[in-house]
Amino acid sequence: MENIKNPEDIVITAADDVEVVAAVEGGAEQVDVANNEEQAPFTKRKRKKTSGVWEHFRLVKLSDGTEMSECIHCGEKIKKLKDGTTTPLHRHIGDCPKLKAVNRGQLNLKVLPGKSDSSSMIRNWKFDNTRMREVISHMIMVHELPFNFVEYELFNVVMKEANPGFNKISRASIRQDCVSSYEIGKKRIQKLLNTVKRVSITTDMWTSSQNIHYMVVTCHFVDSDFKLHKYILSFVDVPPPYSGVCIYDSLFKCLKEWNIETKVATLTVDNAKTNDVVAKKLMENLNLQNKLVVGGKLFHVRCCAHILNLLVQDGLGEIEDIIHNVRESVKHVNASPGRLHIFSELAKQLSMPKKHLILDVTTRWNATYAMLSTALEFKEVFVNYADRESTYTTLPSEEDWKKVEDVCSFLALFNEATKIISGSEYPTSNLFLSELFGIKEALDAVVLDGSDYMMAMAMKMKRKFDKYWGTCNLLISIGAVLDPRYKMKLLEFSFNSIYSPDEAPRQMKIVRDILCELYQEYIEAHKAANIVSTTETGGSQGVSVGGTSKSGFSSLTSRFGKGIKTGTAKYDQHIRSVDTFASAKSELDIYLEEGVYIGDPGVYFDALGWWKENNLKFRVLSKMAADILAIPVTTVASESAFSAGGRVIDPHHSSLGTKMVDMLICGADWYRQYYGLEKKKNEMNGKLAIAYECKLKIVSKIDEDVWI
């Protein structure tokens, strides 16, 4: 509550020499008795009082005719000066104790839920219009609302009902508030990025309805508390020509803006040729500065979900005749409301589940899988539908339905793998190898003992599999080793399925050698950091015992200067850089020789949480594991921004400027995480069902002004 804004009628009884009744409306309107007296005809109208002090004072007249100014807060009376000077009144405003209490605001009690259902907490709360505008700007960005939402009549009615002190906001003001919130969020994320040494980047391209090519850049890293972070850093337009060099320039400009151009450990992109150029040039730049681990062998990460999509699309091309009839059947039913009604009534008669037919997007294999699996459930409904619709001529035969069932059973494995590796809120580099060898086994089984159509499908998919995964994928292999459930055991188990008996041991040796090389680089970096830390502190700080510096060292530095080190300081520097790692077995050897972690079936396992718990035991290896587990194996985190882009730049909002689009997309991502609105982890072995996002193409540009 601001300066007494709620009006109320007060009857003031003066002392023995004062008799006055005044109606007071504090703050907004001060009713002055003298000013409100009815003016006598032909008299000079009294000048209206304009000083701000009259919001806190009123004129009263004593019985002897003396005019006084009375404070409406504490009741103190100050004699009115003949010349109208208000200096004494201003002085009193600064000293009035009751006015100070009013300015602090009246605090309300706010009841907050406690840790248990039966407990609660109570704390003071004060309505703040500034804070309200800040939160509303967050709401505008997170829920992708137009700026003129704050001008909706019922929105303002609701806000006034919630608190009468709410001040109406214009769309121009909320636009500026969104810019301010974006800047605040950017500073918070920049501060967080300054604390990490390595980040992983995913990026992809998208074309909007205005034919503007946007590039999204997403950053992934693990903080010192072993918490995985994902932030969209940029959603910017890329100028033509859209070559690999131009895309690289735009990407590097973004990295430079966030001051992370030397911290990039990996780049995850899809298999477009332009992305190969981007990855090559960025890797060359970082190699010149010796910023990449193991010579950049882990730097370029190809999107595994994209490879799976290419693999399955090749296979589906071999059974297009089977898919055609199902697709045409779905199109026929969805062609008119009458047909949909007939189909729905037939489904009710057969007590079918309340589902809708899905028409696939031909570029998304999992959409085709969803169409086939859903249509298979309505097989009997399609048969009855054909009896009632003479125009329906594409009913699949019983043999076709059997083929659809076989295809769906086979593709379920790929669908599950796509869901697992498409998560962005949990590590994925450690999860894919276990799914990959399952896919390889399924392909081999179908090739050896399958029907003709399934064999043709599997053969084509197997050729694509060998093209991309015929040689060892170092990232997913090392990621699996650094998962305490798998270690080298999973490699021994899976490589025998993926590779030939002669090739499997050789591939395992490659992984082991790269793992040791990577670990050794982290050891050297850790030693160097300790030497620098000891050098910086050893010569300037005394050796303290119980928080008190020893007087001997203090006198030594005062006599001979700060460059002199005590024997204790020298030994501390030595032990930090040498003896800690001089043991017979390294942390990596100890970790690999220990047994694997066996968790409870069906319970989500947090790999980063395990490394956090064992951080003291594996001081260096835990840092290496955190950096590897932070690497995403898909670009889904970036591509999901295109769905948001399609909603922000929809046909009614397509005149938004590129900078405003960047602000809205990034701000929405930041504050969605700030308020904990990201999807939670699934407790079933971390299998978070995040659908693989497609790149949206938005239609025509329409002028509008609600965002401007």
N, C-alpha and C positions, 0 to 999 in steps of 0.2 A: 504494500500500500504506500503510495506516495503522499505528499503533504496533505493529509486529511481530505481525501477526495470524496468520501462518502458523506453527503449532506445530512444534517440532523438539526432539529430545532432545539435550541438551548435557551432557557429562561435564566437571566442573570439578575440576581438580587444584590444590589450594591450595599455598601456599608450604610451607617446611619445617615451619611450625607449624600448618598447616591441612590437614585431610583431610576432604573433603566431596564427596559425589556428589548432585547435585540434578537433577530433571527440570523443565525450564523450558518453560512455555507462555506466551509473552510476550503482554502486552496484555489478551487476553480473560480468561484464567485464569492467575493467578500461584500456583504450587504452593509453599506455605510448608512447609519441612521441619519446623519446630517445631510448626506447627499440625496437621500430618498424622500426628504420632506417635500411636501407639495409646494411648488414655487408660487409665490404671491404674484399677482398680475403687475406688470410694469416694473418689475424689479430685475436686476441683473442676475442672470443665471450663474450659479456657482460653478467654478471650473472643476471638471472631473479630475479626480485624483489619479495620477498615472504611475506613481512610485510603487515599486514592488513590495514595499514594507506594509502596504495596506492589505496585503493578503494575510498578514499576521496581527494587525492591529485594527481596532475600531474606535471611533470617537464617542466619548461619554461626557455628559455635563453634570457637574456636581450641583448640589442644591444652591450654592452661592453663585452659580453661573460660570464657574471656572471650567474650561474645556480641557479634558485630559485624553491621552491616547492610552488605551488599555490593551495589553497583550492577550490575545484570545487563547493562548496556551497556558500561561502561568497566572494571568490575572493582574500582573504588575501594571501600575499606572504611571505614565510619564507625562509631565506637563507639556502642553502644546505650545510651541514657540510662535510668536506673532508673525514672524517672517516665513512660517511654513517649513522651516528647516527640518529634515528628517534624519539628520546625523545621529542624534541620541537613539532613535528607533532602530537604525541599522546596527548600532553598537549593541543594543539589547538582543537583537536577533542572533548575533554571534555568541552571546553568553547565556541565552535562555536554556535551562536544563531540559525542560519538557519538550521544546522544539527539537533539541538534539535527539531525544528519544524518538520523536515522530519521524525525523529524517532517516534514522536507522531503519525504520519500517517496522510494521507490526508483523511478528513472526507467527505463522500458523503451525499447527502440529501435523506432521506427516507420518503416517503409519506404514512401515515397510515390513514385508514378510521376512521372518527369521529363517534360520537353517532348518527348522522342523516345522511341520504343519501347525503345531500348537503354540509356536513362539512367534513373536513379532518385536520390531524395534520402533521406537518413536524418536523422531528428531525434529528440530525446528526447520521451517521452510518458509521462504519468502518469494512471492511472485516477482519475476524479473522479465520485463519485456525484451531486454537485450538477449537474454538466454533463450527466450521463446523464439525470437527471430532466427537465432542460430540453429536451433533444433528443426524449425520449419524448413530452413534451407537444406538441411540434411535429408529431410523427408522428400523434398522436391527431387533431389538427385537420386536417392536410393530407389524411390518408387516411380521414377521417370514421369513425373507430373509436369504439366505446363506451368510456366511462370504465373499465368493469370489464375491459377488455382486459388491463390490467396485472396482474390477478389470475388470469389463465388459468395453469393449472399448467405447461403446456409452455412458455409464454413465459418464466416464471421459471426453468425448467430450462435453456432456451437461454441466458438471461442469466448464470446461474451458471456454465454451461460456458464462456461467453466470458470471464468474469472472476469468480472466486470472491468478490471484494470487493463485488459488486453487492448492494445492499440492496433487499428487496422493497418495492413501493410499493402503497398502497391506492388504491381508486378515489376516495375523498374527497381524498386528497393530490394525485392527478393532476388532479383537477378544479380544485383551487386552483392547481396549477402551470400549467394552461391559462389561467387568469385572469391569472396573473403574466406569462406569455408574451405574452398579448394586450396588456397594459399596456406592456410593453417595446416590442413592435412598433408600438403606437400612438405612443409617444414618438419612435421613429425616423422614422416617416412624418411626424409633425408637424414635426420638425426639418427634413425635406426640403421640406415645403410652405412653411415660413417663408422659404425661399430663392428661391421663384419669385414672379413678379408676376401671372401670369395662369394660370388653370386652366379646363378644359372639363369640364362635368358631363353625365352621362347618368343617367337615372332611369326606373324603371318600377314597376308594381304587380303583386302576385301574391297569390293566396288559398290558404292552406294547408288541411290536412284539418280543423283545429279551427275553420275559418271565420274565421281571423285574416288580416287584410289587411296584408301586408308591403310595404314600399317599400325598394327597393335604390337606393343612391346611389353612383355610380362616378365617380372623378376621373381626368382625363387631363391630362398636362402634359409638357413637354420641359425637362430640366434644363440647367445651364450647359455640360454636356458633350455636348449635343445627343442625349441618350438619351431615348427615349419611355417614360413611366411610366404604369401603369394600376393603380389601387388601389380596392378596394371600401371606402368609408368608413363605410357604414352599411347595416344590414339590419334595419330597425325596423318595428314594428307601427304602423299608422295608425289612430287612433280614429275611430269614426263621428261624423257622416255623412261619406261619402267624396266630398265635393265638391271642386271645384278649390281653394277657399280653404283647406280643411282639409289637403289635400295640400301646398299651398304652405307652410302653417305648419310642417308636419313637415319639409319640405325645408329651409326657412330655419333651423329649429332645428339641423338637422345641420350646415349650412354655418357657423352661428355657433359650434357646438361645436368645429369644426376651425379656426376663425378665418380662413375664406376667403370670408366673405360679400361682401367687396368685391373679390375677385379673380376672380370668375366672368366669363369672356369669352363663353361660349356654353352653351346648354342643349339637349341632344339628347333628344327624346321622340318617342313614336309619335303617331298622328293622332287620339287620343281628344280629345273636346271639353274634358274636365277639364284636360288637359295644356295646352290653349290658354290657359286661365285662369291656370294656374301660371306659364307662360312670360310672360304679360302682366304679372302682378303683380310677378314677380321683376325683369323688365326695367324697370318703372316705378320700383321701389326703387333699382336701380342707376343709372338715368338721373338721379335726384334728386341722386346723389352724383357725377355726371359720371364714372362708372367704365367706361362702355361705349365701344368704338371705333366710329367712323362712325355715331354715334347709335343703336346697337343694330340696325343693318341686318343684321348677321350673327348676332345673338344666338339667335333661335329656329331651331333646326335640326330639320327633320322627318326621321324615320328613313327612309332611302332603301330599306332592306330591307323595311320595312313597306309602303311605297308599292308596291314591286315585287310584294309578296304580294297587295295589293288589286287591282293591275292584272291579274295572271295569274289570280286567282280569278274576276274578271269574265269573262275569256276562257274559262276552263274551264266556266263555267256554260252556255256556248253549245254545248258538245259533251258534255253530261252523259250522253246516251244511249250515246256511244262508251265513256265511262269506266265506265258501269254494269256492262256485261258483264264487263269485265276485273276490276273490284272483286269482283263476285259469284263469279267463277272462283277468285280467290285465297281468298276466304272459304270456298268449298266444299272446297278442298284442305286448308286449315288447320283444318277443323272436327273432324277425328278423326285419331288416330295411324295408323289403318289407311290412310286416304287419303294421308296424308303419305308413308307407306312405299311405296305403289304409285307415287306421283308420283316419289319419289326413285329407285326402281328403273328407271323408264322413262327418267329423265334420265341414269342411268349407261349404259343401253343405247345411248343416242344420243350418249354422250361429251360431255355438256353440262358447262359450267363448274360448279364447286362453289359455287353460290350458293343463297340462300334466297329464297323469295317474300316480298315486302314488302306488308303491308296498310297503306294510307295513313291519315293523320289528315286529315280533311276540311278542317280549318282551315289546313293547311300545304300550299301548292301544291307545294313541292319534295318533300314526301312522296308526293304524287300522281304527280309526275314520276318519282320513284324506283320507284314501284309499276309504272307503265306501261313504263318502260324495262327493268326486270327481267323482267316478264311477257313482253315482246316477245322476249327471248332464249329463253324456254321455249315459243315458239309451237308447235313441232312436238310437244313433250311434251304440251301441252294436247289436241292432236288425238288422240294415242294414248290419253290418259287418258279421253277421252270414250267410246272404244270399250270400256273396261273398267268404267266407272262409269255405270250406267243412270240414277242420280239426278242426274247432272251435265247440266243443260239450258241452261246459259248460255255455251256455247262461242262466242266471237266468230267471225264469218264472215271469209273472206279479205279482203273489203272493209273490215271493221272493223279488221283487223290493219294494213292499208295506211294507214288513217286514224291509227291509233296511232303508226305509224312516222313519219308526217308531223308529228304533234303533238310527238313526242319530239324530232325534229330541230329544230323551231321553238323549243321550250322549253329546249333545251341552252344557247342564248345567255343566257337569263335565269338559268339555274342557275349558269353560270360567273360572271356578274356578281354574283350573290348571294354566292358564295364569296369573291370578291375583296374586296368591301366589308365583309364580315363579320369581317375580321381585327381584332384589338385589340393586336397586338404590332408593327405597322408602320403608317405613316400611310395613311389611306384617302381623305382629302378631295381628294387629287391624282389618284386613280385612277378615279373614277366617271365623269367626263365622257367619257373615251375609250370606256367601255362604253355610256354613255347614247346617244351618237349612233349606235352600232352597233345598239342596240335600235330606235331610231327608223327607221333605214334598213330593218331587217327588217320592221317593221310596215307601212311604206309599200309595200314590195315585195309583201307578201302581199295587201294591200288592192287593189293594182292588178292583180296577176296570180296569183290563187290560186283554189283550188276553193271551192265554195259554203260548206262548213262551216269552212274555214280563214279565208275572207274574213269570215264573220260573227264568228268569234272575234277576228280582228285588229281589226275595226272597233270592237268594244266596248273592247278594250284600248287602242286609239288615243285614244278619247275620255277614258279615265282618264289616259292619258299627258299629253294636252293640259291636263287640269285641274290637274295638279301641276307639270308641267314645261313648260307652254306659254310661260311667261315665264321669264326668265333666273334660274337659281339662282346667286346671287352666290358662295356658299361654294365649291361645286364648281368654279366657273369660276376664282376667284382661286386656289384650291388647285392647279388645273392649271397656271396661269401660273407659280406658284412652284415647279413641278417643272422643273428645267433641261432635261429631255428634251422638254418641250412648249412652255413659254412662251406667247406669243401665237399661235404657229403652229397649235397644236391648236384654239384658238378659231376661227381663220380656216377651218380645215379642217372642224370639226364643226358650227359654227353654220349653215353653208350647207345642212347636211342637216336640222338640227333646226328651223330657221326659214325663212321665205320669203325670197326674194332682197332684198326691201325691208326686212324686219325684222332680218335678220342684222347689217347694219352698225350699226343703232341699238342692238341688244343688246350688240355689242362695245364701243361707245362708253360704255355704262353701266358695263360691267365695268372699262374703262380708267379712267374717272373715279373710281369707288369705290376702285380700287387706288391711284391717286395720292393720294386723300384719306386713305386708311389709312396710306400711307407717310409723308405729311406729319405725321400725328399721332404716329407713332413718332419722327420727327425732332425734333419739339417736346419730346416726353418725354425724349429722349436729351439734348437741350440743357439742359433743366431739371435733370436728374440730374447733369450735369457741373458746372453752376453751384453746386448744393447741395454737391457733393463738394468743389469748390475752395474754397467759402466756409468749409466746416468745417475744412479742412486748411491753407488759406493763411495764416490768422492765427495758428496755433498751432505750426506746424512750420517749421523753417528750411530753406533751400535747401541740399541736401546734394550734395556732390561726392565720389563714391567712398565714400559712407556716412558722411562727416564733415560736420557742419554748419559753415557759414561763420561765423567769429567776428564779422564785421561785423553780420550779422543778429542774432546772439545779443546783442551789446551794444545793438543798436537796440531790441529787444524788452524788454531789461532796463531801459532808460532811459525808454522811452515807452509800454510796455505791449504786450500781445499783439495788440491790434487793428491795429497798423501792419503794412502789407504792403510788401515790396520791389518794385522794378520788375519783377523776374523773375516774382514770384508774380502780379502783376497781368497781365502778358503771358500767362502760362500760363492764367489764367482766361479771358482774352479769346480766345485761340486755340482753347480747348476748345469755346467756345460759338458762335463766329462763323466763323472762317476755315476750319475743317474742312469746313463744308457750303456754302462760298461758291464752289465750283467751278462751271464752266459746266454740267456734267452731273451729275445725281444718281446715286446708286447704282442706283436703279431703272432709269433711262435706260440706263446702261452695261450692266446685266444683260439688259435686253430687246433691246439692239442686238447683243449678242454672239450667235453661233450657238448652236443647241441642242446639248445633249450627246447624242452617238450612242454608245450602249454596244454591247457584244457581244450578239448574239442568244442568248436562252435563259439569260442571266446575271442574277441578281437585282440590282436597282439600289436602293441605299440613298439616298433623297433627303436625309434628315437628315445622313447621312455626308458628302454632297457639300457641304452648307451648312457643316458643321463644318470641312471642308478649306478652304473659301473665306471663313471667318469674318473674317480680317484684311482681305480685299479688300472685303467687304460687311458692315461692322460693324453697321449699323442694319438693313439689309434681311435679314440672316441671322436676327436676333432676330424680326423680323416673320414670316419664313417658318417659323420653329420654332413660333411660336404658332398659325399657321394650320394647319400640318401636324399639330399635336397634336389638332385637332378631329375627333372621330369622326362619321361620317355615318350611323351606325346605332346602335341601342340593344342590339346583340348582347352587348356586354361586360357590360351590366347583366342582360340576360335569361339569360345563361349561369349567373348566380348562382342562378336558380330551379331549375336542374337539381340544383345542390348542395343547395339548400334542400329539394328533394324527397327527397334521399337522407338528409339529416340528420333531417328530420321525417318519417321513413317510418312505416308502421303499427306498428312495434315501438318507436319512439322518439318518439311523438307527444305525450308529456307534458312535453317540454322547455319551459322558460320562454322568453319572448321575448328577454330579455336574454342568456340562454345561447345561443340560436340566433344572435343578432347576433354574439356573441363567436366562436362556432365558424365561421361563414361568413366573417367578416372575417379572422380569424386564419388560416384555411386559405388564403385568397387571398394574404395578406401573406407567409406563410412558403413558399408554393409558389414565389413569385418570389424570395424570399431564398435558397432553395437552387437556383435556376435550373431549376425543374421545368416552367416554362411551355413550350408548344410552340414549336419553333424555326421560324425563317423558312424558307420554301420557296425554293429557288434558281431556280425557274422564274418569273422576272419578278414575284416577290413574290406569286404566286397561292397563298396559303395556304388550303388546303381546310378551312375551319372551317364546319361545318354550322350553318345558322340554327336557333337554339335555340327550342323552343316553351315555353309556360308550362304547367308541370305542375299537374295537379290530383290531390292525394293523397287516398286514401280514409280510412276510418273511424279514429276515435281509439281507441287501445288503451292502457290503463295499463301502465306498466312502470317498473322501478326501476334498470335497469343504468346509466342516465346520471346518476342522482341520488346 
